Amino acid sequence: MTIESPANFWKDYEIVDSGNFEKLERFGKYYLMRPEPKALWDRTLSLQEWERTAHVRFKPGAGFGKAGKEDSGSWEKLRKMDEQWLIRYTGEQKGLDFSLRLGLTSFKHVGVFPEQAPNWEYIYRNTSEIADRNKAEGKAAPKVLNLFAYTGAASLAAKAAGADVTHLDSVRQVVTWARNNMELSRLDNIRWVVEDALKFAKREAKRGNVYQGIILDPPAYGHGPDGEKWKLDECLFDILKCTASILATENSFMVLNLYSNGYSAMLGETAVRQAFGLPADMQGLECGELVLHDRFGKNLPLSIFVRLKR
């Protein structure tokens, strides 16, 4: 198991401090205070220092943090800032470069999960390798499917590497946001799908469609565009089995990311191993945690990942 975090060269993001169930982060030129249930420890800086630094603070509403509830609330303005602004990710690898529009939503999110940067690097690296191999063999660009794709950072990483990308999310407004990010990044021709992820994966399996890269970042709870219910505990293994049936058996990769509390990296790896029918000594299967490091040496684990390369 490995521990990974965004590299220090990313100038447009930093976690300054964490503690007392909150985190103080910088996105571009703006500082935000947001709830963080995993920050069990004390702040290093005082609350007064946080409030002097931050431009806004998210104030949770009723139902915040409860099972099946969105983290809804409102933003308290502490200093003047724009409602929307841009940040840029220029990766460790040449060519991995895209822009993201951020904004203050009613669900504490701003349009990016910065701890995902190591996954973007992995997606770009493996997509580039497959694209080069396909080109040398006279084959088409690799097809990459991004499920639960949100505002599209992973889709942009795959597209920048030369993939034919299908971006799927059940929320139309989020897909529109992702399309805007593609345009800001001067990329094009991503296929946009507003659909329930499990339904789509099952339909692709019936059609016999195959992808050389599949990315999954499912929420704990959610709904499809037609009211379909998603509950991670009940649906994860089903969608992993569907993924196994539509992922190419060679020259391919898969990335699974999970935020749900109580899910360990080993649980994720075992679920993937069983869904794909992988042997115990399978090479190319790895798992770990994605972690943010604040200025004071505190490590904030936020999600677990499982990656398969074959």
HUNOR-V36535 format. One record per helix or strand of 3 or more residues. SS is the DSSP state (@ for helix, = for strand). FROM is the first residue (numbers start at 1). TO is the last residue. Records with the same first field share a line. If there is no record, write none. Layout:
SS: FROM-TO / FROM-TO
//
This chain:
=: 2-4 / 13-19 / 22-27 / 30-35 / 56-60 / 73-77 / 84-90 / 97-103 / 143-147 / 164-169 / 191-194 / 213-216 / 221-223 / 229-231 / 253-258 / 285-293 / 299-309
@: 47-53 / 114-136 / 153-160 / 172-184 / 197-207 / 232-246 / 265-276
//
